[in-house]
């Protein structure tokens, strides 16, 4: 099994988490709950470091 691919929603989620935009994080996760598993270029999920 490979590592999860980073989708457009995943990139948006990482950006929103980094900037502390809670309403954007909630909106993205509401539309795509699996985005929480997206990985950045360092293989981190949005909740691991933000």
Secondary structure, 3 states (H helix, E strand, C coil): CCCCCCCHHHHHHHHHHHHCCHHHHHHHHHHCHHHHHCCCCCCCCHHHHC
